[in-house]
Amino acid sequence: MKTTGNTVFITGGSAGIGLAIAKKLTAEGNHIIINGRNQERLDNALKELPGAVGIQGDFAVEADRIRVAEELKNNHPEVNVIINNAGAAFGYLLSEETNAFEKAQIEMNVNYIAIIHFNELMIPHLLQKDDAAVVNISSLAVYGSHKFLPTYGATKAALHSYTVALRYTYEEQKNLQIYEVYPPLTNTEFSSYVGGENGIPASEVAEELFLGLEKDQFDIPVGEVKKYAAAVGEAMAKLAAQEANS
């Protein structure tokens, strides 16, 4: 799709990967609207994004999702790209945690249910555009779980499955494209409790997303995730060949 002249809304855009994406797309000539839960943090992020707009809201809350969607459609009708970046993750051991159920509910709500709901609210609007996209920020965790993030991986696997179904649903409508980005461990505050300082810079995720949009590459693995994606692709190709010859 086109990579300049878009109006892009980014959830969780006041820090980390979301802010890095906002900076990159701003530099490439796009109008940016970012969302964040904390107004002060949102205001600070806007200082780094010339011409950007902020909309405060907690995407874990249904009423906030509805309010933000209405504000976008009424006050920023030119929006044509939605980047679902806001996420939740808890690091703990199942053997030591007594509230795993509660934590899993929060993760599943933010990382999966909220995205389905917000896309449902916004896709009818996007379908009216000549060139539109939904970008879901997934994770390396799609390819396997980690004992210190015992329920987070399942939410990202669910998001991946939904994203594939969404892409199939709209594959005949060329004006709406569905992308999925798979970052590895990234050096952000969000991942600090699982060694995020050892991860790649958030700017690398933003660069890979931009290149993916430019090339219409709907699955965008980043960094070390590329080797996992390649291995899965080879396995699927072998399976398809076996089925064709059977």
VEXTOR-733502 format. One record per atom (N, C-alpha, C): x, z, y; residue in one letter. Coordinates in steps of 0.001 Angstrom, whole numbers, plus 500000, padded with zeros to 6 digits. Example, Ala and Ser with C-alpha at 12.3 -4.5 7.8 and 13.67 -1.06 7.14 Angstrom:
BEGIN
513190507800494310A 512300507800495500A 513200507800496700A 512850507080497750S 513670507140498940S 512900507870500030S 
END
This chain:
BEGIN
500844500000498811M 500000500000500000M 500885500000501246M 500263499837502401K 501035499864503642K 501603501264503840K 502773501334504460T 503442502628504627T 503581503033506083T 502937502294506960T 502918502651508379T 501526502390508928T 501174503107509987G 499866502917510599G 498729503595509869G 499043504455508914N 498013505219508203N 497678506495508960N 496515507043508665T 496182508400509091T 496114509239507828T 497035510177507721V 497281510893506471V 496926512366506618V 496104512861505705F 495780514290505671F 496512514932504504F 497242516020504783I 498065516685503774I 497644518137503645I 497156518531502471T 496852519947502250T 498160520700502009T 498200521940502441G 499445522701502300G 500591522035503032G 500300521488504207G 501305520711504932G 502126521497505926G 501982522817505949S 502700523607506952S 504056524108506471S 504418523815505217A 505706524284504693A 506064523486503448A 507301523643503000G 507736523101501721G 507590521598501582G 507143521176500406I 507002519751500113I 506009519091501068I 504913519763501365G 503912519191502256G 504474518885503634G 505251519816504191L 505843519613505509L 506898518507505460L 507675518455504378A 508683517395504235A 508018516019504191A 506905515918503474I 506160514651503422I 505624514305504813I 505104515300505507A 504578515070506854A 505666514542507783A 506862515110507702K 507972514663508550K 508363513222508224K 508461512912506952K 508853511567506536K 507821510537506987K 506558510800506751L 505524509838507098L 505341509724508612L 505596510812509342T 505594510741510807T 506695509805511286T 507888509971510721A 509033509142511111A 508800507667510816A 507941507385509834E 507667505996509445E 506467505407510177E 505974506116511198G 504928505538512034G 503507505791511583G 503275506914510932N 501923507290510514N 501426508459511349N 500111508548511492H 499494509693512171H 499198510756511121H 499627511980511374I 499565513037510371I 498601514145510779I 497809514579509807I 496949515753509954I 497338516707508834I 497768517910509188I 498184518863508161I 497214520033508102I 497151520594506911N 496321521774506670N 497202522935506249N 496791524140506591G 497464525343506125G 496522526521506232G 496797527555505454R 495933528743505495R 496187529591506726R 497467529683507130N 497880530579508205N 498024529800509514N 497264530195510528Q 497261529451511788Q 498625529478512469Q 499286530623512462E 500593530726513122E 501612529798512449E 501595529793511126R 502515528927510392R 502174527455510642R 500909527167510728L 500459525808511011L 500945525374512391L 500812526233513375D 501244525920514733D 502748525679514785D 503517526465514051N 504970526283514026N 505352524948513393N 504630524570512338A 504902523291511681A 504598522126512619A 503544522249513416L 503154521171514325L 504217520913515385L 505015521916515690K 506105521739516660K 507152520754516139K 507203520586514816E 508174519679514201E 507583518299513925E 506312518098514303L 505605516859513970L 504953516272515212L 505684515456515955P 505131514890517192P 503821514138516951P 502801514516517711G 501522513824517633G 500620514253516491G 501080515181515660A 500283515604514510A 499175516569514934A 498200516712514045V 497058517605514252V 497018518598513102V 496599519816513365G 496473520826512320G 495027521250512123G 494659521468510878I 493328522001510557I 493521523201509642I 493192524379510140Q 493349525588509333Q 492252525664508274Q 492623526148507107G 491634526325506054G 492301526696504748G 491621527499503959D 492120527920502652D 491432527072501588D 492180526195500933F 491563525275499987F 491146525958498681F 491441527229498542A 490906527983497421A 489437528330497632A 488965528176498864V 487612528582499246V 486736527341499408V 485653527277498666E 484778526107498684E 484262525794500086E 483823526819500827A 483276526594502164A 484323525985503092A 485579526380502944D 486648525811503767D 486877524346503422D 486828524009502144R 487012522606501747R 485918521734502361R 484695522223502319I 483576521470502884I 483743521317504389I 484122522406505054R 484314522368506515R 485419521393506907R 486534521437506196V 487656520544506515V 487259519085506288V 486566518810505183A 486136517443504897A 485220516926506005A 484305517764506473E 483401517354507539E 484158517128508845E 485140517973509118E 485940517795510340E 486722516486510292E 487268516171509132L 488002514914509003L 487076513719509220L 485931513737508570K 485024512586508661K 484419512438510052K 484170513544510725N 483533513489512033N 484523513308513181N 485655513995513105N 486609513995514223N 487824513098513992N 488081512740512734H 489227511875512408H 488787510812511393H 487794510016511753P 487233509057510786P 488228507994510331P 489347507863511046E 490348506870510672E 491193507302509474E 491044508550509006V 491854509025507886V 491649508119506666V 492765507671506082N 492683506765504926N 493586507172503777N 494344508252503953V 495200508749502878V 495028510256502766V 494749510731501565I 494644512165501280I 495784512545500340I 496567513534500720I 497636514035499856I 497292515468499464I 496945515654498206N 496584516974497684N 497846517692497238N 498377518505498146N 499658519170497910N 499541520680497749N 498521521288498329A 498384522748498264A 498351523204496808A 499058524287496526G 499104524768495148G 499288526270495074G 499108526802493872A 499306528227493617A 500044528391492302A 500948529346492259A 501691529614491022A 502097531079490993A 502043531659489804F 502469533046489612F 503527533084488526F 504628533731488851G 505688533900487871G 505620535282487234G 505494535331485923Y 505430536608485211Y 505570536343483715Y 505697537405482953L 505728537310481495L 504391537782480936L 503846537026480030L 502560537411479436L 502639538762478745L 503809539114478235S 503979540392477532S 503960541583478477S 504121541319479782E 504193542408480743E 503047542406481754E 502283541334481801E 501239541179482815E 499872541579482264E 499146542397483031T 497812542819482599T 496708542044483320T 497091541207484284N 496106540439485037N 496330538937484899N 496791538504483734A 497038537074483518A 495771536256483709A 494644536785483278F 493373536070483419F 493058535796484882F 493220536810485713E 492941536665487145E 493895535659487786E 495174535728487438K 496154534806488003K 495868533373487560K 495503533212486293A 495195531873485786A 493969531295486494A 492996532130486791Q 491814531661487519Q 492195531127488896Q 493063531844489586I 493494531417490920I 494246530096490835I 495182530007489896E 495959528776489735E 495064527589489402E 494149527779488467M 493286526678488062M 492361526248489199M 491896527197489962N 491022526881491081N 491751526033492126N 492946526484492538V 493679525795493605V 494286524481493123V 494880524502491933N 495642523350491453N 494798522266490806N 493550522578490500Y 492732521631489746Y 491318521512490317Y 490535522589490254I 489131522536490673I 489002522139492143I 489819522738493003A 489735522444494435A 490041520986494729A 490972520409493992I 491334519008494208I 490196518088493787I 489590518384492643I 488435517588492208I 487329517646493259I 487063518829493760H 485999518993494739H 486310518248496033H 487527518408496544F 487870517775497823F 487881516249497696F 488392515750496577N 488344514301496363N 486901513802496321N 486046514565495679E 484620514202495614E 484019514124497010E 484450515016497882L 483950515035499255L 484483513861500076L 485723513429499790M 486391512453500651M 486415511019500129M 486313510818498824I 486452509461498296I 485389508490498820I 484123508887498964P 483164507940499559P 483606507439500929P 484237508313501695H 484776507919503008H 485951506959502830H 486851507262501917L 488029506422501704L 487641505026501230L 486591504935500447L 486161503640499912L 485678502687501013L 485410503216502179Q 485002502376503299Q 486197501746504014Q 487409502163503646K 488618501667504300K 489164500441503571K 489880499599504323D 490482498417503717D 491660498778502815D 492356499872503155D 493539500287502405D 493575501805502404D 493350502410501245A 493260503868501169A 493944504381499911A 494246505675499924A 494924506256498764A 494634507738498641A 494647508194497403V 494669509620497072V 495984509879496363V 496713510878496829V 497988511262496212V 497868512695495722V 498002512898494418N 497992514246493856N 499426514666493547N 499834515797494093I 501179516306493837I 501138517139492566I 501744516608491533S 501745517236490221S 503037518044490040S 503680517939488873S 504858518772488636S 505560518370487342S 506824518711487264L 507555518643486005L 506834519423484916L 506080520458485324A 505379521322484373A 504356520572483536A 503997519344483947V 503114518506483133V 503710518293481743V 505041518242481664Y 505726517910480415Y 506033519118479537Y 505690520303479985G 505938521475479150G 505833522757479948G 505578523845479261S 505389525126479933S 506705525902480001S 506658527024480684H 507816527892480871H 507314529323480753H 508067530156480076K 507557531513479825K 507374532321481108K 508109531957482174F 507947532681483428F 506839532096484305F 506294530947483892L 505134530340484557L 504120529993483470L 503587530997482796P 502858530743481551P 501535529997481686P 500887530077482845T 499595529400482992T 499627528283484024T 500660528226484819Y 500786527192485847Y 500855525794485234Y 501655525627484176G 501816524316483559G 500509523731483070G 499648524578482545A 498350524097482052A 497504523523483181A 497595524116484375T 496807523601485500T 497317522235485938T 498638522038485893K 499202520743486282K 498934519688485210K 498905520093483952A 498532519153482886A 497085518706483064A 496222519648483454A 494825519305483724A 494730518350484901A 495513518605485948L 495508517730487113L 495963516320486735L 496975516240485896H 497462514932485448H 496370514170484703H 495705514836483778S 494644514186483003S 493537513678483919S 493147514494484878Y 492117514102485850Y 492585512915486690Y 493849512931487120T 494376511854487955T 494341510520487228T 494707510531485945V 494655509306485143V 493216508786485071V 492267509689484819A 490857509290484749A 490376508742486090A 490811509358487179L 490428508901488514L 490976507496488774L 492186507267488347R 492810505946488529R 492053504880487741R 491704505194486505Y 490923504249485700Y 489561503972486329Y 488976505011486913T 487646504883487502T 487621503864488634T 488677503866489452Y 488688503017490637Y 489660501844490543Y 490104501504489331E 491096500443489212E 490556499081489627E 489249498879489596E 488679497597490003E 488528497499491524E 488597498620492201Q 488439498636493655Q 489822498716494291Q 490328497554494684K 491717497420495100K 492029498118496418K 490999498530497141N 491251499188498423N 491514500685498280N 491366501242497069L 491647502656496850L 492632502794495698L 493804503345496001Q 494838503520494991Q 495071505009494742Q 495358505336493488I 495528506732493073I 496963506949492617I 497657507856493278Y 499062508138492978Y 499224509568492451Y 500266509747491651E 500630511090491199E 502143511254491333E 502548512345491952V 503965512641492182V 504356513840491335V 505515513720490640Y 505964514763489730Y 507291515350490222Y 507259516349491094P 508517516954491532P 509089517883490450P 510412517982490374P 511028519016489541P 511123520300490361P 511928521240489915L 512177522444490706L 512679522021492085L 512012522530493124T 512311522128494491T 512613523365495330T 513569523229496211N 514026524363497011N 513051524645498155N 512024525423497831T 511030525831498824T 510723527308498632T 510066527877499613E 509635529275499496E 508675529443498327E 507854528426498089F 506871528448497007F 507524528724495654F 508721528164495438S 509385528288494133S 510539529281494144S 510634530092495176S 511787530987495322S 511893531995494181S 510762532399493616Y 510788533437492578Y 511174532884491204Y 511326531560491087V 511790530970489824V 513081530185490040V 513880530630491007G 515176529992491236G 515102528717492041G 514157528647492947G 513985527434493739G 515207527017494516G 516082527990494840E 517293527651495595E 518211526702494823E 517981526599493511N 518776525685492679N 518132524304492553N 516983524136493195G 516247522883493070G 516656521842494091G 516031520686494003I 516308519596494935I 515675519908496284I 516144519277497363P 515493519486498664P 514112518840498694P 513210519435499437A 511853518889499541A 511863517485500127A 512863517193500947S 512958515868501551S 513127514775500503S 513733515106499348E 513895514113498288E 512539513739497691E 511661514710497558V 510312514430497070V 509602513502498050V 509749513786499343A 509109512957500368A 509636511522500331A 510944511375500166E 511542510033500103E 511021509253498897E 510932509916497754E 510454509243496541E 508983508853496673E 508196509710497299L 506794509369497534L 506692508130498409L 507459508095499477F 507415506948500377F 507769505656499641F 508822505698498834L 509228504514498075L 508142504108497082L 507495505106496475G 506420504820495533G 505242504136496197G 504877504605497383L 503798503968498126L 504172502534498484L 505404502363498884E 505892501046499299E 505849500042498152E 506121500527496937K 506187499644495760K 504900499645494944K 503865500358495402D 502644500523494605D 502972501059493218D 503838502057493183Q 504215502734491939Q 503326503966491813Q 502320503881490955F 501292504909490951F 501741506229490330F 502666506191489371D 503289507405488840D 504680507513489440D 504942508630490125I 506192508776490867I 506950510014490384I 507785509887489347P 508626511001488932P 509784511165489903P 510204512395490118V 511265512685491078V 512407513406490375V 513641513036490690G 514801513726490141G 514839513704488630G 515058514870488023E 515207514957486570E 513924514594485818E 512797514578486499V 511540514225485842V 511580512773485364V 512424511962485974K 512511510552485600K 512890510383484129K 513750511264483625K 514159511131482221K 513020511510481278K 512208512469481670Y 511045512834480852Y 510035511692480858Y 509800511130482030A 508847510027482145A 509309508823481332A 510619508546481357A 511153507415480594A 510980507640479100A 511232508876478649A 511101509189477225A 509652509044476764A 508725509520477574V 507309509391477230V 506912507920477207V 507402507161478177G 507087505739478222G 507584504997476990G 508799505328476544E 509353504698475344E 508536505067474109E 508146506339474009A 507350506789472867A 505994506089472829A 505371505937473988M 504070505268474049M 504191503793473685M 505293503166474110A 505503501753473799A 505689501558472296A 506436502465471663K 506646502383470219K 505333502578469470K 504536503530469920L 503248503785469296L 502330502568469424L 502337501956470587A 501496500765470790A 501950499626469895A 503253499485469734A 503773498431468877A 503401498667467423A 503472499940467001Q 503105500284465625Q 501620499989465372Q 500792500328466334E 499355500093466173E 499050498597466144E 499799497823466933A 499570496379466964A 499968495718465652A 500952496308464976N 501453495721463722N 500762496271462473N 499896497255462675S 499258497889461509S 498002497124461075S 
END
